Amino acid sequence: MRRLAKTEATEAELQAAWEQLYTEYCELSGDRQHVYYFTLYRAAYYLKLKLHLAQSLLLENPEQLEQLGYKGGAKQIIAKIKFDTVNLQAKEKELTKLTDKQTGTIKESDFDDWIMSVGKYLGFQIKRKEMLLSEFLAANKAMVKELEIKSRRVKK
């Protein structure tokens, strides 16, 4: 990711940029597993922020808790915070399960191999800076579909 940064970037900025790229990839790929993972990730991230804010407001400005959806008396607010905490734990557990199914860490060479495979399918070398992500993913989708059709023919 550091290679993509034109200037010095903080870890938070690099993380935000990675998440933006990954979001675009998930949306354009149409891969249900990626979309599910990212939707789950986003929901967990939102809950984590909401709970963090709620804990801060609980001590400093309890009247502002209503803006986060925590309404009612102290018991109701505490019950809703506990519910969100359990919900967050369930989402994080599901994310861990999905992450554990994947085989290790993705390396830059994995992307290079993927780009070469799609380039072979298209019949030309793909230059990273000259192809849009949406074009690449469309070509990858066509390649995968063609491979699936061929594998069905072989099985018959």
Secondary structure in CASP SS format (residue, H / E / C, confidence):
PFRMAT SS
TARGET T0000
AUTHOR 0000-0000-0000
METHOD secondary structure of the structure
MODEL  1
M C 1.00
R H 1.00
R H 1.00
L H 1.00
A C 1.00
K C 1.00
T C 1.00
E C 1.00
A C 1.00
T C 1.00
E H 1.00
A H 1.00
E H 1.00
L H 1.00
Q H 1.00
A H 1.00
A H 1.00
W H 1.00
E H 1.00
Q H 1.00
L H 1.00
Y H 1.00
T H 1.00
E H 1.00
Y H 1.00
C H 1.00
E H 1.00
L H 1.00
S H 1.00
G C 1.00
D C 1.00
R H 1.00
Q H 1.00
H H 1.00
V H 1.00
Y H 1.00
Y H 1.00
F H 1.00
T H 1.00
L H 1.00
Y H 1.00
R H 1.00
A H 1.00
A H 1.00
Y H 1.00
Y H 1.00
L H 1.00
K H 1.00
L H 1.00
K H 1.00
L H 1.00
H H 1.00
L H 1.00
A H 1.00
Q H 1.00
S H 1.00
L H 1.00
L H 1.00
L H 1.00
E H 1.00
N C 1.00
P H 1.00
E H 1.00
Q H 1.00
L H 1.00
E H 1.00
Q H 1.00
L H 1.00
G C 1.00
Y C 1.00
K C 1.00
G C 1.00
G C 1.00
A H 1.00
K H 1.00
Q H 1.00
I H 1.00
I H 1.00
A H 1.00
K H 1.00
I H 1.00
K H 1.00
F H 1.00
D H 1.00
T H 1.00
V H 1.00
N H 1.00
L H 1.00
Q H 1.00
A H 1.00
K H 1.00
E H 1.00
K H 1.00
E H 1.00
L H 1.00
T H 1.00
K H 1.00
L H 1.00
T H 1.00
D H 1.00
K H 1.00
Q C 1.00
T C 1.00
G C 1.00
T C 1.00
I C 1.00
K C 1.00
E H 1.00
S H 1.00
D H 1.00
F H 1.00
D H 1.00
D H 1.00
W H 1.00
I H 1.00
M H 1.00
S H 1.00
V H 1.00
G H 1.00
K H 1.00
Y H 1.00
L H 1.00
G C 1.00
F C 1.00
Q C 1.00
I C 1.00
K C 1.00
R H 1.00
K H 1.00
E H 1.00
M C 1.00
L C 1.00
L H 1.00
S H 1.00
E H 1.00
F H 1.00
L H 1.00
A H 1.00
A H 1.00
N H 1.00
K H 1.00
A H 1.00
M H 1.00
V H 1.00
K H 1.00
E H 1.00
L H 1.00
E H 1.00
I H 1.00
K H 1.00
S H 1.00
R H 1.00
R H 1.00
V H 1.00
K H 1.00
K C 1.00
END
